């Protein structure tokens, strides 16, 4: 995966506040931080761009890779 390849910036993913708690807990258990934003692709992308994160998404199924 991206993390193993050293391509997951700051070992962080971006998701919305409506993300499934199981996802958030699984990421944290794997050593991946989850930055949460308001609901909507635009907010996920804004957070990713502001901090140069490489992976984000939201519950609609949208995944954003930089």
ABEGO torsion letter per residue (X at the ends): XAAAAGABBGGBBBBBAABBAAAAAAAAAAGBBBBBBBBEAAAAAAAAAAAGBABBBBAAGBBBBX
